[in-house]
């Protein structure tokens, strides 16, 4: 089977454009999960930590995961609206 290099280049560009969707939101979500985990660990292990630290950590982790879910839904909607067409 002979590969069409132009088709492979277009397919790679399409995949790159899909990966680029929501890049900022994914980064913020990852950072929120990291900060939430640090807050959660701090609130549970340090004696003098305030009681709100655990709740704030759990809420922050939840916000991070909701950003991840938002990006997944956004990508899915984009792919359904703009499928890869090898003929174009």
GROMACS elastic network, one bead per residue, 0.5 to 0.9 nm:
[ bonds ]
;  ai    aj funct       b0    kb
    3     6     6  0.88758   500
    3     7     6  0.81150   500
    3     8     6  0.76688   500
    4     7     6  0.53300   500
    4     8     6  0.63076   500
    4     9     6  0.87543   500
    5     9     6  0.60912   500
    5    10     6  0.86103   500
    6     9     6  0.50681   500
    6    10     6  0.62284   500
    6    11     6  0.85399   500
    7    10     6  0.51316   500
    7    11     6  0.60359   500
    7    12     6  0.85254   500
    7    86     6  0.67320   500
    8    11     6  0.50038   500
    8    12     6  0.60505   500
    8    13     6  0.85298   500
    9    12     6  0.51060   500
    9    13     6  0.61514   500
    9    14     6  0.85980   500
   10    13     6  0.50281   500
   10    14     6  0.61178   500
   10    15     6  0.86181   500
   10    84     6  0.89603   500
   10    86     6  0.81084   500
   11    14     6  0.50529   500
   11    15     6  0.62287   500
   11    16     6  0.86100   500
   11    84     6  0.74448   500
   11    86     6  0.80131   500
   12    15     6  0.50617   500
   12    16     6  0.60973   500
   12    17     6  0.86089   500
   13    17     6  0.61617   500
   13    18     6  0.86691   500
   14    17     6  0.51555   500
   14    18     6  0.63448   500
   14    19     6  0.87147   500
   14    84     6  0.71016   500
   15    18     6  0.51209   500
   15    19     6  0.61956   500
   15    20     6  0.86314   500
   16    19     6  0.50305   500
   16    20     6  0.61429   500
   16    21     6  0.88680   500
   17    20     6  0.50732   500
   17    21     6  0.66218   500
   18    21     6  0.53732   500
   18    22     6  0.87582   500
   18    75     6  0.66282   500
   18    78     6  0.79683   500
   18    79     6  0.76681   500
   19    22     6  0.77833   500
   19    23     6  0.73620   500
   19    75     6  0.83212   500
   20    23     6  0.54359   500
   20    24     6  0.87528   500
   21    24     6  0.83432   500
   21    25     6  0.88477   500
   21    71     6  0.74564   500
   21    74     6  0.77904   500
   21    75     6  0.65805   500
   21    78     6  0.88097   500
   22    25     6  0.51115   500
   22    26     6  0.60869   500
   22    27     6  0.85842   500
   22    68     6  0.88882   500
   22    70     6  0.85803   500
   22    71     6  0.54934   500
   22    72     6  0.85810   500
   22    74     6  0.77441   500
   22    75     6  0.79012   500
   23    26     6  0.51856   500
   23    27     6  0.62691   500
   23    28     6  0.87142   500
   23    71     6  0.83032   500
   24    27     6  0.51140   500
   24    28     6  0.62127   500
   24    29     6  0.85237   500
   25    28     6  0.50597   500
   25    29     6  0.59700   500
   25    30     6  0.85135   500
   25    64     6  0.89306   500
   25    67     6  0.62163   500
   25    68     6  0.74141   500
   25    70     6  0.84547   500
   25    71     6  0.70112   500
   26    30     6  0.60792   500
   26    31     6  0.85250   500
   26    64     6  0.82468   500
   26    67     6  0.66184   500
   26    68     6  0.58725   500
   26    71     6  0.69914   500
   27    30     6  0.51130   500
   27    31     6  0.61645   500
   27    32     6  0.85315   500
   28    31     6  0.50211   500
   28    32     6  0.60091   500
   28    33     6  0.85852   500
   28    64     6  0.71724   500
   28    67     6  0.78283   500
   29    32     6  0.50044   500
   29    33     6  0.61809   500
   29    34     6  0.85863   500
   29    61     6  0.82789   500
   29    63     6  0.71469   500
   29    65     6  0.64034   500
   29    66     6  0.77808   500
   29    67     6  0.53874   500
   29    68     6  0.62069   500
   30    33     6  0.51575   500
   30    34     6  0.62258   500
   30    35     6  0.86799   500
   30    61     6  0.89125   500
   30    64     6  0.62206   500
   30    65     6  0.81501   500
   30    67     6  0.87739   500
   30    68     6  0.82369   500
   31    34     6  0.50290   500
   31    35     6  0.61174   500
   31    36     6  0.83997   500
   31    64     6  0.74769   500
   32    35     6  0.51377   500
   32    36     6  0.59009   500
   32    37     6  0.84530   500
   32    60     6  0.57800   500
   32    61     6  0.60895   500
   32    62     6  0.85979   500
   32    63     6  0.70178   500
   32    65     6  0.85002   500
   33    37     6  0.60331   500
   33    38     6  0.85783   500
   33    57     6  0.83986   500
   33    58     6  0.89383   500
   33    60     6  0.64244   500
   33    62     6  0.76820   500
   33    63     6  0.78089   500
   33    64     6  0.51619   500
   33    65     6  0.72652   500
   34    37     6  0.51539   500
   34    38     6  0.62594   500
   34    39     6  0.86448   500
   34    60     6  0.88376   500
   34    61     6  0.76447   500
   34    64     6  0.87106   500
   35    38     6  0.50883   500
   35    39     6  0.61398   500
   35    40     6  0.85341   500
   35    57     6  0.72803   500
   35    60     6  0.72858   500
   35    61     6  0.77927   500
   36    39     6  0.50378   500
   36    40     6  0.60340   500
   36    41     6  0.85633   500
   36    54     6  0.86040   500
   36    56     6  0.71041   500
   36    58     6  0.62401   500
   36    59     6  0.74128   500
   36    62     6  0.85073   500
   36    64     6  0.84673   500
   37    41     6  0.60878   500
   37    42     6  0.84180   500
   37    57     6  0.60796   500
   37    58     6  0.77563   500
   37    60     6  0.83181   500
   37    61     6  0.69094   500
   38    41     6  0.51805   500
   38    42     6  0.59799   500
   38    43     6  0.84386   500
   38    57     6  0.73405   500
   39    42     6  0.50455   500
   39    43     6  0.59281   500
   39    44     6  0.85220   500
   39    53     6  0.57152   500
   39    54     6  0.64406   500
   39    55     6  0.87842   500
   39    56     6  0.71139   500
   39    58     6  0.83396   500
   39    60     6  0.87770   500
   40    43     6  0.51477   500
   40    44     6  0.61917   500
   40    45     6  0.85957   500
   40    53     6  0.63627   500
   40    55     6  0.76866   500
   40    56     6  0.76688   500
   40    58     6  0.67880   500
   41    44     6  0.52462   500
   41    45     6  0.59701   500
   41    46     6  0.81343   500
   41    53     6  0.88771   500
   41    54     6  0.78049   500
   41    57     6  0.83627   500
   42    45     6  0.54686   500
   42    46     6  0.56207   500
   42    47     6  0.89906   500
   42    49     6  0.68595   500
   42    53     6  0.73582   500
   42    54     6  0.79201   500
   43    46     6  0.61115   500
   43    47     6  0.81291   500
   43    48     6  0.85182   500
   43    49     6  0.53079   500
   43    50     6  0.66818   500
   43    51     6  0.68223   500
   43    52     6  0.77865   500
   43    54     6  0.50788   500
   43    55     6  0.87189   500
   43    57     6  0.82113   500
   44    47     6  0.79383   500
   44    49     6  0.77871   500
   44    51     6  0.88596   500
   44    53     6  0.82893   500
   44    54     6  0.67927   500
   45    49     6  0.81196   500
   46    49     6  0.55015   500
   47    50     6  0.86900   500
   49    52     6  0.84642   500
   49    53     6  0.70528   500
   50    53     6  0.57837   500
   50    54     6  0.83032   500
   51    54     6  0.64112   500
   51    55     6  0.76040   500
   52    55     6  0.52823   500
   52    56     6  0.59713   500
   52    57     6  0.84567   500
   53    56     6  0.50663   500
   53    57     6  0.59647   500
   53    58     6  0.86175   500
   54    57     6  0.50667   500
   54    58     6  0.62760   500
   54    59     6  0.86543   500
   55    58     6  0.51849   500
   55    59     6  0.61662   500
   55    60     6  0.85272   500
   56    59     6  0.50942   500
   56    60     6  0.59879   500
   56    61     6  0.85422   500
   57    60     6  0.51089   500
   57    61     6  0.61668   500
   57    62     6  0.85568   500
   58    61     6  0.51603   500
   58    62     6  0.61622   500
   58    63     6  0.86875   500
   59    63     6  0.62149   500
   59    64     6  0.86876   500
   60    63     6  0.50484   500
   60    64     6  0.62718   500
   60    65     6  0.87378   500
   61    64     6  0.50465   500
   61    65     6  0.62778   500
   61    66     6  0.85876   500
   62    65     6  0.51916   500
   62    66     6  0.61083   500
   62    67     6  0.86491   500
   63    66     6  0.50488   500
   63    67     6  0.62829   500
   63    68     6  0.87937   500
   64    67     6  0.51725   500
   64    68     6  0.65121   500
   64    69     6  0.88751   500
   65    69     6  0.62769   500
   65    70     6  0.85775   500
   66    70     6  0.60787   500
   66    71     6  0.86593   500
   67    71     6  0.62833   500
   67    72     6  0.87092   500
   68    71     6  0.52307   500
   68    72     6  0.63790   500
   68    73     6  0.88047   500
   69    72     6  0.50827   500
   69    73     6  0.62491   500
   69    74     6  0.85435   500
   70    73     6  0.51876   500
   70    74     6  0.60499   500
   70    75     6  0.85985   500
   71    75     6  0.60801   500
   71    76     6  0.85070   500
   72    75     6  0.52195   500
   72    76     6  0.61722   500
   72    77     6  0.86864   500
   73    76     6  0.50519   500
   73    77     6  0.61788   500
   73    78     6  0.85821   500
   74    77     6  0.52217   500
   74    78     6  0.61971   500
   74    79     6  0.86951   500
   75    78     6  0.50289   500
   75    79     6  0.61101   500
   75    80     6  0.85555   500
   76    79     6  0.52231   500
   76    80     6  0.61800   500
   76    81     6  0.85717   500
   77    80     6  0.52063   500
   77    81     6  0.61248   500
   77    82     6  0.84955   500
   78    81     6  0.51061   500
   78    82     6  0.58542   500
   78    83     6  0.80862   500
   79    82     6  0.50247   500
   79    83     6  0.52681   500
   79    84     6  0.79286   500
   80    83     6  0.57770   500
   82    85     6  0.85335   500
   84    88     6  0.88218   500
   85    88     6  0.58216   500
